Amino acid sequence: MACAGVVQDRAWHARAESKGETMNKHYVRLALAGLMLVLSPTLGVSATITFKEAPPVCAQIRIIGPISRQDVVVFRNTLNQLRSAQRASHLPGCVGLYSPGGDVDAAMEIGRMIRAAQLQTNVIYVSGTRALCASSCVLVFVGGVRRMPALADPSDTRLGIHRPFDTEVGAKPQDRADTQFKVMAAKLRAYLAEMNIPERLADEMIRTPPESVRFLTREEAEQYGLLGDDPAYADMEVSAKANKLGISKVEYYERQTRYESECRPLLINCSQALLLSQSQEPCNRYYQCKQRIFPEK
């Protein structure tokens, strides 16, 4: 289920190791290819951005490939298409990502549009590959008000970070290089703070050299605030939902604890059944569980 919630999976890192060193090197090379597009609007390589309405899951925009300046306009136009579909179907909106990275400024602009539209984000598969979001793709990913790994197999999700850089070549004075670095670092920190992401993620990104890509474990991704709900959005949602149910926020959180233990495993089964075009029965069990804890009036 592409946009239904955060899936817990302890095998996140173990599965990555089981794929072997050859597969790991493949994704490092792919992410490094994305690094070459950072802050370079002249290379002419863009992502494929498409809209897909997938009832009963979500109205989804998919971004596949390296991110470029041209993608900002394409995404904005596709976002209008998604909003029209939402008005007609009342489906939630989500953005599926498979990208090795690209232009930092473009990624931030798209991330801001995602946040303003209150869309969810998740990492997706492309046929024959593992789910990948690396380099500046992570800046798009954090724009989601709810951020999820690939739901069919969260252990196959690759979130990779490194220090952004420009593609300017040739000699430059030390003071200019120092100024450019400080501007880049300040821009990165300001954007992540805007998205309510802990500052330690910016520290880790800046600490990782541009020629490297650090793929995060599931635990690290959670600690850096990459997975789960944006805290401000989550509080806003709880206030509205508690009011609709006629209960206090304290009682709502108590029910949420029950939901996580009783219904979340059923949601995982439902998600996998939908992705594999299997029986609707797992989803029926999930909806019954959710209705029992959060009855709709």
Residue pairs with C-beta under 8 A, 6 or more apart in sequence:
1 57
1 151
1 267
1 270
1 271
1 274
1 275
1 283
2 54
2 57
2 58
2 60
2 94
2 96
2 122
2 124
2 151
2 271
2 275
3 57
3 58
3 60
3 92
3 93
3 94
3 120
3 122
3 146
3 148
4 57
4 151
4 267
4 270
4 271
5 146
5 148
5 264
5 267
6 146
6 147
6 148
6 227
6 228
6 229
7 148
7 149
7 151
7 154
7 264
7 267
7 268
7 271
8 154
8 264
8 268
9 149
9 153
9 154
9 155
9 218
10 218
11 154
11 155
12 149
12 154
12 155
12 157
12 217
12 218
12 219
12 221
13 155
13 217
13 218
13 219
14 155
15 153
15 155
15 156
16 24
16 155
16 156
16 158
16 215
19 130
23 130
24 215
27 130
27 132
27 134
27 158
27 160
27 213
27 215
28 213
30 100
30 132
30 134
31 100
31 101
31 132
31 134
31 135
31 160
31 162
31 213
32 100
32 211
32 213
33 66
33 100
34 66
34 67
34 99
34 100
34 101
34 102
34 134
34 135
34 136
34 137
35 100
35 101
35 135
35 162
35 165
35 210
35 211
35 213
36 43
36 167
37 43
37 45
37 66
37 67
37 68
37 101
37 102
37 103
38 101
38 102
38 103
38 104
38 135
38 136
38 164
38 165
38 166
38 167
38 210
39 103
39 104
39 105
39 164
39 165
39 166
39 167
40 103
40 166
40 167
41 68
41 69
41 70
41 103
41 106
43 68
44 68
45 65
45 66
45 68
45 102
46 65
46 66
46 67
46 68
46 70
46 71
46 74
47 63
47 64
47 65
47 66
47 67
47 68
47 71
47 99
47 102
48 62
48 63
48 64
48 65
49 61
49 62
49 63
49 64
49 71
49 74
49 75
49 78
50 61
50 62
50 64
50 78
51 59
51 60
51 61
51 62
51 78
51 81
51 82
51 85
52 59
52 60
52 61
52 62
53 59
53 60
53 85
53 89
53 91
54 60
55 89
55 91
56 91
56 283
57 91
57 94
57 274
58 91
58 92
58 93
58 94
58 120
59 82
59 85
59 86
59 89
59 91
59 92
59 93
59 94
60 82
60 93
60 94
60 95
60 96
61 75
61 78
61 79
61 82
61 93
61 94
61 95
61 96
61 119
62 95
62 96
62 97
62 98
62 124
63 71
63 75
63 95
63 96
63 97
63 98
63 99
63 110
63 140
64 98
64 99
64 124
64 126
65 98
65 99
65 100
66 99
66 100
66 101
66 102
67 99
67 101
67 102
67 103
67 106
67 107
67 110
67 136
67 137
67 140
68 102
68 103
68 106
69 103
69 105
69 106
71 102
71 103
71 106
71 110
72 106
72 109
72 110
75 110
75 113
76 113
79 113
79 117
82 93
82 117
82 119
83 93
83 117
85 91
86 92
86 93
92 120
93 117
93 118
93 119
93 120
94 119
94 120
94 121
94 122
94 144
95 114
95 119
95 120
95 121
95 122
95 140
95 143
95 144
96 121
96 122
96 123
96 124
97 121
97 122
97 123
97 124
97 133
97 137
97 140
97 141
98 123
98 124
98 125
98 126
98 129
98 131
98 132
98 133
99 132
99 133
99 134
99 137
99 140
100 132
100 134
100 135
100 137
101 107
101 134
101 135
101 136
101 137
102 135
102 136
102 137
103 136
104 136
104 139
104 164
104 187
104 188
106 136
107 136
107 137
107 139
107 140
108 139
108 187
108 191
110 140
110 143
111 139
111 140
111 141
111 142
111 143
111 191
111 195
112 143
112 194
113 143
114 121
114 140
114 143
114 144
115 143
115 144
115 145
115 195
115 230
118 145
118 233
119 143
119 144
119 145
120 144
120 145
120 146
120 147
120 148
121 140
121 141
121 142
121 143
121 144
121 146
121 147
121 148
122 144
122 147
122 148
122 149
122 150
122 151
123 131
123 132
123 133
123 141
123 148
123 149
123 150
123 157
123 158
123 159
124 131
124 150
125 131
125 150
125 152
125 156
130 156
130 157
130 158
131 149
131 150
131 153
131 156
131 157
131 158
132 157
132 158
132 160
133 140
133 141
133 157
133 158
133 159
133 160
134 158
134 159
134 160
134 161
134 162
134 213
134 215
135 160
135 161
135 162
135 164
135 213
136 164
138 159
138 160
138 161
138 226
139 191
141 147
141 159
141 226
142 192
142 195
142 197
142 225
142 226
143 195
144 230
145 229
145 230
145 233
146 228
146 229
146 230
146 233
147 226
147 227
147 228
147 229
147 230
148 227
149 157
149 159
149 218
149 221
149 227
150 156
150 157
151 268
151 271
151 272
151 275
152 271
152 272
152 275
152 276
154 218
155 218
158 215
159 215
159 216
159 221
159 226
160 213
160 214
160 215
160 216
161 201
161 204
161 205
161 208
161 213
161 214
161 216
162 205
162 208
162 209
162 210
162 212
162 213
162 214
163 205
163 206
163 207
163 208
163 209
163 210
164 184
164 188
164 205
164 210
165 184
165 210
166 180
166 184
185 202
185 206
188 202
188 205
188 206
189 199
189 202
192 198
192 199
192 201
192 202
193 199
195 230
196 225
196 230
196 231
196 232
197 224
197 225
197 226
198 223
198 224
198 225
200 223
200 224
201 224
201 225
201 226
204 214
204 224
208 214
216 224
216 226
218 227
221 227
222 228
229 237
238 249
238 252
238 253
238 256
239 249
241 252
241 294
242 248
242 249
242 251
242 252
244 297
245 252
245 294
245 295
245 297
247 255
255 293
255 294
258 293
259 289
259 290
259 293
259 294
262 289
262 293
263 286
263 289
263 290
263 293
266 282
266 285
266 286
266 289
267 286
269 282
269 285
269 286
270 282
270 283
270 285
270 286
272 278
272 282
273 279
273 280
273 281
273 282
273 283
274 283
